[in-house]
Amino acid sequence: MSFDLNSLLRPHIAQLQPYTSARDEYTGKEGVFLDANENPYGSVTDADFNRYPDPYQSALKEKIALIKKVRPSQIFLGNGSDEAIDLLYRAFCRPGIDNVILLPPTYGMYEVSASINDVETRKVSLTSDFQLQPEKIFDQIDSNTKIIFVCTPNNPSGNKVNRADVLLLLKHFKGLVVVDEAYIDFNDEPSFTTHLDEYPNLLVMQTFSKAWGLASLRLGMAFASEELIKILNKIKPPYNISGLTQETVLAALGNQEKVEKMILEILKEREFLKSELEKLDFVKKIHPSQANFLLVQVPQATQIYNDLIDQKIIVRNRAKVLLCEDCLRITVGTREENTAFLKALQAVVKPIQS
Ligand SMILES: *Cc1c(COP(=O)(O)O)cnc(C)c1O
């Protein structure tokens, strides 16, 4: 089916004249810089932060491009993945008119961001084993449907969704298919970025918040066609990624060995946590996970959740979420943390069971 990015775009965004920053108009590195009203003496810190950062994060994108096997022009960097999600709504969804399709249970920000932007969400639940229902998704699509959000591995369930189902959406849907791969580093499935040149309606999101251990820096990646990336760049705040974040992540990218070591450790701990939970007869179900967390069904999840907090063990209560009845989402911790969790879990369950 034909895909036309320009007809998908909100008309006023197509016509928008973007802000041109001082660093847009002159990109050289040498000279006397009297163009951006910066402080010429430096910063009130040990390090100097007085100059505005590169608005397009060129050095960082070149390095990411090599690692992710895409072109730099196919990369958008945001202040967390959440910024890309918000910009997509603002670029493509007319408030009160357009709609997007969400596949619950899934990441909460797709819906919150839709609400902020006054965009209708149409929900097509996953199956009981958290797979897509393509037929039902296609039933919900109309001429104002702009985006379908797919999360794989999915949060909060932890599983991968069947690749063939996502490809079916990419083939037949004339709007954008966003594939959120926040947890891609915890499984060996190839990224959907390998399909970028095939599907101009594909946008893949990844993040430095999980496997890379850089959640506090706020850096999310979006990969898409050059045309789509240009649109996001056009409407983003000019200096959306701080200089400190750009420099720190650039340095981090040179230490891939450490990430890989940490990922292996987390995968080992995920198996440990799973096998220990399997030994507990009150645990009703441990959902298969390709991520760095486990979705676990227990009796009276909310009470267990509260009792765990009293023991200073904080997990995520998903008990009221569709298809996650009585489930807790437990992030894989270090061996010490996992052991502390397992001990506290057994202690709080005893009085509930008796
Ligand atoms: C954690 C997570 C993100 C990451 O968001 P950032 O804003 O990049 O920290 C994105 N999507 C999903 C599904 C997540 O669970």
Ligand as a Chemical Component Dictionary entry (heavy atoms), coordinates in Angstrom:
data_LIG
# 
_chem_comp.id                   LIG 
_chem_comp.type                 NON-POLYMER 
_chem_comp.pdbx_formal_charge   0 
_chem_comp.three_letter_code    LIG 
# 
loop_
_chem_comp_atom.comp_id 
_chem_comp_atom.atom_id 
_chem_comp_atom.alt_atom_id 
_chem_comp_atom.type_symbol 
_chem_comp_atom.charge 
_chem_comp_atom.model_Cartn_x 
_chem_comp_atom.model_Cartn_y 
_chem_comp_atom.model_Cartn_z 
_chem_comp_atom.pdbx_ordinal 
LIG C1 C1 C 0 11.806 2.405 29.961 1  
LIG C2 C2 C 0 11.078 2.487 28.676 2  
LIG C3 C3 C 0 11.383 3.486 27.755 3  
LIG C4 C4 C 0 12.487 4.447 28.020 4  
LIG O1 O1 O 0 12.096 5.720 28.121 5  
LIG P1 P1 P 0 13.215 6.866 28.283 6  
LIG O2 O2 O 0 12.346 8.077 28.223 7  
LIG O3 O3 O 0 14.139 6.733 27.123 8  
LIG O4 O4 O 0 13.891 6.652 29.584 9  
LIG C5 C5 C 0 10.711 3.506 26.545 10 
LIG N1 N1 N 0 9.782  2.584 26.258 11 
LIG C6 C6 C 0 9.474  1.596 27.120 12 
LIG C7 C7 C 0 8.489  0.570 26.748 13 
LIG C8 C8 C 0 10.099 1.527 28.354 14 
LIG O5 O5 O 0 9.762  0.558 29.215 15 
# 
loop_
_chem_comp_bond.comp_id 
_chem_comp_bond.atom_id_1 
_chem_comp_bond.atom_id_2 
_chem_comp_bond.value_order 
_chem_comp_bond.pdbx_ordinal 
LIG C1 C2 SING 1  
LIG C2 C3 SING 2  
LIG C2 C8 DOUB 3  
LIG C3 C4 SING 4  
LIG C3 C5 DOUB 5  
LIG C4 O1 SING 6  
LIG O1 P1 SING 7  
LIG P1 O2 DOUB 8  
LIG P1 O3 SING 9  
LIG P1 O4 SING 10 
LIG C5 N1 SING 11 
LIG N1 C6 DOUB 12 
LIG C6 C7 SING 13 
LIG C6 C8 SING 14 
LIG C8 O5 SING 15 
# 
